[in-house]
């Protein structure tokens, strides 16, 4: 077993050795924060971009619509967004979009244009399939969640960022997480890139860091928050306070592996549910896109973000763990080797 002091010392060491200028650690259990610490050039009030760890937050709004009977994920996207039915995409289902099996992983959309529904849909009509929907898994870094954003707006009549704030953040007493106004961005940790990237990023970091794009709130990777905020979100996913989500929908998201296609990057089954990565019981959980610790249970859930933003929860212990940083080395695999020991310590906390 490990201790919180050991975990915090390991996080502090990353700053001391120059791995990152700043980082934050939060651990919560039974709806209470056990620790929340910041190291380096930041404070506990500093917010970080969580990159793809944003995705479960957007999915959690989709869960609401499912529970209310407004959205059937087995239906084609085009049932709800008729304009989507172009270039062979008429059969793509909402479920496939959530599972990264929809066939357009590299479809592009300028973030500022993506904030406008008219422009967003115009780009949808131009997108083409790269492979047959439902035939394989390939991570849709940004494209799929623009579709989810449009679905949320079509079904609610409101801006997707406002829906998330009003229907997820407010009931959970969380601040706005997506689409931060330019005059409210003063406490966000700046990116600190280093080294040459090992692969082309899905979106240029300078673009993602611009005030205008932060205000857009890119649904696949633009969430802005503290580690404590994310840890509290995952506590809510574990405990469903006041029945925020339909129990059956939430249980499905937390336990039903709907996609077990091989992940071509990590060479293990992807283990995707409707919005989450599930640890699973095959002993390969540490190779999945959630940065689980070696002692996490098969029931652990989560989703990491680029440059080793870590966010997961384990129902076996009731623990949620979040690690955020602003140091962005070009070699993300080498970066992961630095961060994995923290995940192991968090997974074995007494």
HELIX and SHEET records of a PDB file:
HELIX    1   1 UNK A    4  UNK A   16  1                                  13    
HELIX    2   2 UNK A   51  UNK A   54  5                                   4    
HELIX    3   3 UNK A   55  UNK A   67  1                                  13    
HELIX    4   4 UNK A   77  UNK A   80  1                                   4    
HELIX    5   5 UNK A   82  UNK A   84  5                                   3    
HELIX    6   6 UNK A   89  UNK A   91  5                                   3    
HELIX    7   7 UNK A   94  UNK A   99  1                                   6    
HELIX    8   8 UNK A  111  UNK A  114  1                                   4    
HELIX    9   9 UNK A  117  UNK A  126  1                                  10    
HELIX   10  10 UNK A  143  UNK A  156  1                                  14    
HELIX   11  11 UNK A  160  UNK A  164  1                                   5    
HELIX   12  12 UNK A  165  UNK A  169  3                                   5    
HELIX   13  13 UNK A  182  UNK A  184  5                                   3    
HELIX   14  14 UNK A  205  UNK A  209  1                                   5    
HELIX   15  15 UNK A  211  UNK A  216  1                                   6    
HELIX   16  16 UNK A  227  UNK A  239  1                                  13    
HELIX   17  17 UNK A  241  UNK A  243  5                                   3    
HELIX   18  18 UNK A  247  UNK A  255  1                                   9    
HELIX   19  19 UNK A  285  UNK A  287  5                                   3    
HELIX   20  20 UNK A  332  UNK A  347  1                                  16    
SHEET    1   A 6 UNK A  32  UNK A  40  0                                        
SHEET    2   A 6 UNK A  22  UNK A  29 -1                                        
SHEET    3   A 6 UNK A 319  UNK A 325 -1                                        
SHEET    4   A 6 UNK A 310  UNK A 314 -1                                        
SHEET    5   A 6 UNK A 301  UNK A 302 -1                                        
SHEET    6   A 6 UNK A 277  UNK A 278 -1                                        
SHEET    1   B 2 UNK A  48  UNK A  49  0                                        
SHEET    2   B 2 UNK A 224  UNK A 225 -1                                        
SHEET    1   C 2 UNK A 192  UNK A 194  0                                        
SHEET    2   C 2 UNK A 327  UNK A 329  1                                        
END                                                                             
